[in-house]
Amino acid sequence: MMNRRSFVSKSALTGLAATVASSPLTIAQSRSPKRKMTINLVCGAIGVKASQERAIELAHEYGFESVEANGSYLSSLGTGEMQALKKDLRSKNLVWGTSGLTVDFRKDRATFEKGLKKLPKIASGLRRAGVERVNTWIMPCHDDLTYNQNFKQHTDRLREVASVLGDQGLRFGMEYVGTTTLIVSKKYPFLHTMAEALELANSIGTGNVGIVLDSWHWWQAGDTVADIEGLKNSDIVLVDLNDAPKDVEKQQQMDNRRELPLATGVIEVKGFLNALVKIGYDGPVRAEPFNQPLRDLDDAPACKATIDALKKAFSLIG
């Protein structure tokens, strides 16, 4: 799903540009006084390869309000380097978004323990940098484990993860994956709805665990605006905002073929965002479209297309 860019034709470039606003809004125009959430840049999600410093530069240049944190890099910084990086972030009026979990909890126990052993240092680096959120995703199926077996394994392993993160004051978000074609791709289905993800967070029980809410999976799972309005701000660690291709049946949609927000209007964005404002969600909102034409663009047009789409969506708040 995460293959890098290749040459794209002029026609594909033109088609992508048509899906977003012709010119970006300014921060002042797009920042509704009602909203606390930030427009977040995650370079890898849009096909941009960037160091932490470069990601901060791109976020500032194109009008994002938060930026993804690289935990492995941040944990390698000395005191002076960390202070300089934090100063640069502040000078550009940016805050941290989330950091992706570095522990592989989906494979065998040895692989999990290897990653877990490295987590305290990474978590400490995130804390020193001022990062507050870490996120991951949950595979909605398994070839060998039944639902109950898989639920227990996730509970046990992610409790260990959440405990390490909690020791550093970090919140931990888990993304439920609702794509039907992915759920049925293996023998045993696993959790794929908001309610089930919240059950897992409750089962982990460390007090610092919530969900990653993706408009794509929210739509695929059949979750509703009312379901979002029933949440608390503390239940959500990260939000993804995406759209879906037209002329594809909902149950036939492919997880790695999505669109930028409002590109097609298939997914209800206005109600989704306004529900988040209603519950006071104060975290980052990123685009994660898995869209090859976008990923094929150079860094500048990829960032511009993404910020334009996100700001256009945020203009619906109110």
N, C-alpha and C positions, 0 to 999 in steps of 0.2 A: 504494500500500500504506500510505502514511503520512498519509492524510487525517485531519484533526482531528475533534474530537467534534461531535456534533449531539445533539438532544434524544433521550433514551432513556426508554422506558416503565417504569413501576414493575415490571412483570413481568420485564423483562430484568434490572433491577437485582437483583431477588430471586433470579433464577436464577444470577447471578454470585456472589452472596454465599454460595449453597449449596455452591459448589465449594471453599471455603476453610475453614480452622478458624474456630470461632466466636469465639475470642479469641486475640490474639497471644501467643506465648511470649516470655519475656524473653530478653535476650542471654545471660544466665548459663545459662538452661535450654537454649538452642539451640546454644551454642558447645561442641561436643564437644572434649575435650582432644586428640583424634586429628586434628582437621582444622586446616589452616592457611588455607584459602580463606575469603574474606569474602563476605557477602551484600551485593550491590552495587545501588545505586539508579541507574538510567538513566531520567531523567524522560521523555525523548522516546519511549522504547520502550513506555510505558504511557499515553501521551496527556496528559502533564502538561507545560505550558509553564512553565519556571522559569529565572530567572537563576542564575548560579553560586552566589551567596549564598543564594538561596531553595532551591536544590537541597540545599545543605548543611544548611539549617534543616529541610527535610523529611526528609532522611536521619536526622538526629539525633532528630527528633520521633517517627518511626515505627520506630526500632530497626534501621536498616540499619547496616552496618559499614564500607562504602566508598561512594564517590560518583563519578560520571563527571566528568571534567575537560573544561572547554571551552577548547581550546587557543587559539583566536582571542582570547577574552577574557583569558585569563591572560597572553598575550604583550603585551597592551596596558597591563598594570599597572606602575606605578613601584615603586621599592624599598619605600617605606613601605606602599603598598597591598598589595603582595605579602606582606610580613611580617605585616600585620594579618590577611590571609586565611588564611595558614598557621597563625597562632596560633588563629584561630577554629576551624579544622579540628581541631587538636590538642585544644582545650578540649572538643570534642564527641566525643572518642575515635573519630574517623573517619580513614580513610586514603583516598588516591586509588584509583579503579578504573582505567579506561583512558580514552583520549581518541580520538575518531573521527578518521580520516585526512581531511584537508581537500583533498587533491589528487585531482582527477578523472583517473584513468589509463585510463578505459574509452573515451574519445572520441578525437578527432584529436590529433596531436602538439602543435599550438599550444595547445589547451586544457590538455593535460598540463603543458607547460612553464610556462604561466601560473601554475598551482597550485604547481608545484615551486619556482618562484622565491620564493614566499611562505613556503615550508616552513621554511627555516632560522630565521626569526624566531619562528615558532610553536613549533618544536622547542626553541629556547632558552627561551621562556617556560614550556614544560612542565617543562624541567629545573630552572629557578629555583623553580618551584612544588613540586618534589619528585615529579612524575609520572614513572612508569617505563615505561608501556605505551601503545602506539597500535594501533588495530585498524581493519580494513576487511573487505570481503567480495568474493568472486570470482563474477562472473556465469558460470553453468555452460553457456553456449551463445553462439553468435554467428551472425549472418546471413551474414557475408562471410569470416571467417577460419577456416581449418581448424584442427583441434586443434593441430598442430605450429606453425602460424603464430601462433596465439593464445598458445601456451605461450611462444614466443620473445618476443612483445611483452610479456607479463606479466613474464617474467624480466628483460628489459632495463629496462623502466620501473620496476618495483618494486625492482630493485637500486639505482637512483638514489634512490628514496625511502628505502630501508633504510639507505643510506650516510649520507644527511643525518640521519636519526634516530639512527643509531649514533654519529655525531660528538657527540651530546648524551647518550649513554648510554641511549638509549631502545630498548626492545624493540618489535618489529613483528609483529602477528598477523594472519593472513589466514583468513577464514572460508570453508570450502568449503560449497557449497550443493547438497544432494542431492535436492531435490524433483523427482520424476519429471516432473510436469506442466510445470515450468519448463525442465527440460533439453531437452524435445522441442518447446519453443515457438519455437525458431529452427532454422535449417538444420543447423548444425554443433554437436554436443554438445562441452562442454569439461569440465575436471576437476570432479568432484563427489563424491569419496571422500576419506577420511583419507589413504590411501596416496598419492594424486595430489597432495594439498595439501603433504604432506611432501616429495614429489619437487620441487615448485616451490620450497619453502623451501631445499632443498639446492642447487637450480640457481642461486638468487639468490646464495647463498654468502657473505653478509656476516657470518654468525655471530650475528646478533641477530634472526633471523626464525623465527617459529613459527606455530602455527595457532590459530584461534578454533574451539573445539569446542562445537557446538550439539547438544543432545540430539535436536532435531527432525531435523537433517540427518544426524546419526549414525544415527538410526533409519531414515530414508529411504534412506540409502546402503547399508544392510545391514552397517554396521560393528558391532563387538561389544565386550563388556566386555573380552575378551582383547586386543583391539586397543588399548584405552585402557591396560591394564596393561602393554603393550609400549612405552609412551611414557615419556619422562622429564619431570620437572617443567618443564624448560627448553623442551620442545617446545610447551607450551601457554601462550598469552598471556592468553586470556580464555575463559570458559565461559558459554554460554547454557543456561538450563533451561526447557523448555517441554513441553507435552503436546499431543495431537492430538484433533480431534473424533471422537466415536464414530460408528459406522454409516456410515463412508466408507471405501471400499477404499484400501489403502495407496498404490497407484499412481495413485489419483484425488484424493489430498489436494491442497489448494491452499496455496501457500506463505504467503499472507496471511490464512489462517483457522486460527488456532491457539488453544490454551488455556493457562491458567496451570498450573504444575507440579501434578501429582496431581489435576487436575480430572476426568479421565476414566480414567486408568490405562492408556491405550493404549500409552504409551511407558514402558519400564522405567527408573524413576528410581533405585531403591535400588541396583541393580548399577552404574549409571552413576556415582553419587556415591561409592560405596564404592571403586570403581576409582580415582577421582581422589584419594581419601584415601590409598590404598595407594601411589601413586606420589609422594605428597608435594606435590601441586599447591597452590601458595600464593597464587594470584591471585584476582581477583574472579569472582563468579558472579551473573549478572543474569537476569531474566525478560524475554523479548522475544516476547510472545505474539501480536502483531498481532491483538488481539482487540477488536472494535468495541464490545461492551458495556462492557468495561473502559475503553476510550479515551473513552467517552461520560460516564464518571463525573467528578464534581468531583475536585479534587486530593486531598483528604483520604481519601475512600473508595477512590480508585484506589491510593494508596500503602498503605493498610491492607490491601486485598485482596491486593496483591502481596507485602507482607512476610509476611502470614499464610501464603500459599501456599509461599513460599520456606522459611520456618521449619518448616512442616509437612514439606516434603521433606527438609530437613536433619535432622529428627528420626529419619530412617531410617538415618542413618549409625551404623555400629557392628555 
